[in-house]
Amino acid sequence: MSRRSTLDEFTTSYKEVPSTSDMKKSEVSGVMPKADIKPKSMHYAKKWSGEVENLYRFQQAGYRDEAEYKQVKQVDTVECWPETGFVKKLQRRNNTFYYYDKQRECKDEEVHEVKIYVY
């Protein structure tokens, strides 16, 4: 087979367009293009709560909140401790994992750094 015909075969197969069912997420951003949810506003937490604790854990792992985590990682649920409801495990964007305790991890002096997004 000549080099030219091999190149033509590659070019032909390269031009095949995958169906939309084959396209799960963008190769570049790892995010579903249509499900790109953006917050309308943001404010900082003033006092600790269970919601603030979970936001703290998502933000430590590199996400805004649970919505962004589910969008990026293409998961339906997040693993939580049944006793407390706090997030148990999160996968970072570089595919390493963060594991969290059942107890509170967000200290009082860190509460004011937690961002609360409004959609």
C-alpha positions as CSV (number, residue, x, y, z in Angstrom):
1,M,0.0,0.0,0.0
2,S,1.4,3.4,-0.9
3,R,1.8,6.1,1.7
4,R,-0.8,8.3,-0.1
5,S,-3.6,5.7,0.2
6,T,-2.8,5.1,3.9
7,L,-3.1,8.9,4.5
8,D,-6.4,9.0,2.6
9,E,-7.8,6.2,4.7
10,F,-6.8,8.0,7.9
11,T,-8.3,11.3,6.7
12,T,-11.5,9.6,5.8
13,S,-11.9,7.9,9.1
14,Y,-10.9,11.0,11.0
15,K,-13.7,13.0,9.4
16,E,-16.4,10.7,10.7
17,V,-18.7,12.7,13.0
18,P,-19.7,10.9,16.3
19,S,-23.3,10.9,17.2
20,T,-24.4,13.1,20.1
21,S,-24.9,10.0,22.3
22,D,-21.2,9.3,21.9
23,M,-20.3,12.8,23.1
24,K,-20.6,12.8,26.9
25,K,-18.4,15.7,27.8
26,S,-16.0,18.3,26.2
27,E,-12.5,17.1,25.8
28,V,-11.1,20.5,26.8
29,S,-13.2,21.5,29.8
30,G,-14.7,18.2,30.9
31,V,-18.1,19.9,31.2
32,M,-21.3,19.1,29.4
33,P,-21.8,22.1,27.1
34,K,-25.6,22.5,27.6
35,A,-25.5,22.1,31.4
36,D,-23.2,25.0,32.1
37,I,-24.9,26.5,35.1
38,K,-23.5,29.9,36.2
39,P,-24.3,31.5,39.6
40,K,-26.1,34.8,39.6
41,S,-24.4,36.1,42.8
42,M,-22.1,35.2,45.6
43,H,-21.7,36.1,49.3
44,Y,-19.6,34.9,52.1
45,A,-20.8,32.7,55.0
46,K,-21.2,34.5,58.3
47,K,-21.7,31.5,60.6
48,W,-21.2,27.8,60.5
49,S,-24.0,25.4,59.4
50,G,-24.2,22.0,57.8
51,E,-24.6,23.7,54.4
52,V,-21.5,25.8,55.0
53,E,-19.5,22.7,56.1
54,N,-20.4,20.9,52.8
55,L,-19.6,24.1,50.7
56,Y,-16.2,24.3,52.5
57,R,-15.5,20.7,51.5
58,F,-16.4,21.2,47.9
59,Q,-14.4,24.4,47.7
60,Q,-11.3,22.7,49.2
61,A,-11.6,20.1,46.4
62,G,-11.7,22.9,43.8
63,Y,-15.4,23.3,43.1
64,R,-17.9,26.1,43.8
65,D,-20.5,23.7,45.2
66,E,-22.3,20.4,44.7
67,A,-23.9,21.6,41.4
68,E,-20.6,22.3,39.8
69,Y,-19.1,19.0,41.1
70,K,-22.0,17.0,39.7
71,Q,-21.7,18.9,36.4
72,V,-17.9,18.4,36.0
73,K,-17.7,14.8,37.3
74,Q,-20.9,13.6,35.6
75,V,-22.2,12.0,38.8
76,D,-25.8,11.9,40.2
77,T,-25.0,11.7,43.9
78,V,-22.2,12.6,46.2
79,E,-21.0,10.2,48.9
80,C,-22.0,11.5,52.3
81,W,-21.7,10.3,55.9
82,P,-25.2,8.9,56.9
83,E,-24.8,10.1,60.5
84,T,-24.1,13.7,59.8
85,G,-24.9,14.3,56.1
86,F,-21.5,15.8,55.5
87,V,-19.6,15.0,52.3
88,K,-17.5,11.9,52.7
89,K,-15.3,11.8,49.5
90,L,-14.7,14.1,46.5
91,Q,-12.7,13.6,43.4
92,R,-10.6,16.6,42.4
93,R,-10.3,17.7,38.8
94,N,-6.9,15.9,38.6
95,N,-8.6,12.7,39.7
96,T,-7.1,12.5,43.1
97,F,-9.5,12.1,46.0
98,Y,-10.2,14.1,49.2
99,Y,-11.5,12.1,52.1
100,Y,-13.3,13.9,54.9
101,D,-14.2,13.0,58.5
102,K,-17.7,12.6,60.0
103,Q,-17.1,15.6,62.3
104,R,-16.9,19.3,61.4
105,E,-13.7,20.3,59.6
106,C,-14.4,23.9,58.8
107,K,-13.0,25.9,61.8
108,D,-14.7,29.1,63.0
109,E,-11.9,31.2,61.7
110,E,-12.4,29.7,58.2
111,V,-16.1,30.2,58.0
112,H,-15.9,33.7,56.6
113,E,-13.8,32.3,53.6
114,V,-16.6,30.0,52.4
115,K,-18.4,31.3,49.4
116,I,-22.2,30.8,49.0
117,Y,-23.4,31.0,45.4
118,V,-26.9,31.9,44.5
119,Y,-28.4,30.5,41.2
